[in-house]
Amino acid sequence: MKTMFYSVLLCFAFLKMEAQYMQVSGKNVKDANGNTVTLRGINYPILDQGEIDFNTNSFQYYIDEFAKTGANTIRIPWYTNGQHWRDSVDFGAPGTLDGYIANGRLAALIDYCFLKNLYVVLDIHDITCTNDWAKFNGQVMNFWKSPNVVNLINTHQSKLIINLANEFGEDGTWGWGGTMAQFTTNYKNAVADLRALNIKVPIMIDAPNCGQHSSPLVAASADILSGDSLANLIFSTHTYWYGYADTNAQIDAKMNEIIGSPQCFILGEVAKRQDNDDCFNTVDITATYQRILTTACTEKMGWLAWTYSLDCASQREMTPDGNFANLTVFGDDIVNNPTYGLKVPSCGEVLQTSEVKISGIKVFPNPNGGEFTIQTESEIIGVELFDQSARKVSAIKEISKNKYRVNTNDGVYLLQVKTKTGNFSEQLIINN
């Protein structure tokens, strides 16, 4: 009898362990605990941060700065062997990036992002805007199927998403020699190959034609999804829609088409400028991204801004040097816009109350290490804390008059204070 009990217990523990990965359910992304999460974040090509020695923990400073934005997701471009300047003879050392995987440095970067309450999207960037399926099925898929990478994915599956290839493939409209049938078949095969290696995490697939052509991906998404034994796919379109959706009506039509799909879609890159000929000749698409994000907010659709820093077009950077204190106009809008900004949890869900502004109220220090004081002339009735998915995350303990302690992970939270004369909300940054 005891043996049977232990067997059942071990079986239950195994099943629980197996369930600890993110899972797409219809149009929604669920975290490892089964809670719906809206991925709202930023792309950050941190590999290009030349000041960072990835053999040390010097990257932590820049992730700390990134986390101050209120993002809950970071998309990190990565490269296969020999495709990045850190692998070159002139600037780095051949095999450097593979070395980061083998020696655990990429794992350490992902771990630290997790510590900062960030979901991580890891993508391969070196076949961007091409249609070479031999490279996709060769160097790119060999990267994802390599034992070190499979182990990395499976030991970080609780908050990890893999984006197979940034802006890859063509649907036949640009004359690159590709077709949407070819795109669909190759991606179905790629997903099946990864599932056969016991990779369970969500797999993100970018739209064809540099990520821009959402309509063919919407049309093919059900077929591609049918090839996934776990039905755990996220489809991504990059909203460089100059020439495709220049008017409000066209923008709305594209968004409505995506929203109408029963599959899970996010906006994988949302930017202020779009390349015309190259990144030194760009087109202003500010009105496009602002309209898109307003709709995404209403629909609880995930999105990722391009980019936190390190872009060849400075107008697309949220900060020129990775320091949060130096936000650009674009960066400030992405972070602080009252409708869709990253510091508005779930697009203001929590703020939908009869909030009354109170004069003479202050929360300090902010940021803090988990202890803070609320200075107010009015009697405090209640204090609550919410995460970026608008969930109440922790009970707050009053340790002395108007001084509070909260035990939670580092990150950006929404503090709500109820007093006898009104309610007050403020972003609270926990940085232990």
Beta strands, then each sheet from edge to edge (+ up, - down):
strand 1: 23-25
strand 2: 28-30
strand 3: 36-37
strand 4: 40-43
strand 5: 73-78
strand 6: 119-124
strand 7: 160-163
strand 8: 203-206
strand 9: 233-238
strand 10: 265-270
strand 11: 273-278
strand 12: 281-284
strand 13: 303-305
strand 14: 362-364
strand 15: 371-375
strand 16: 380-386
strand 17: 392-394
strand 18: 397-400
strand 19: 403-405
strand 20: 411-419
strand 21: 422-430
sheet 1: 1+ 2- 3+
sheet 2: 4+ 5+ 6+ 7+ 8+ 9+ 10+ 13+ 4+
sheet 3: 11+ 12-
sheet 4: 14+ 15- 19+ 18-
sheet 5: 17+ 16- 20+ 21-
end
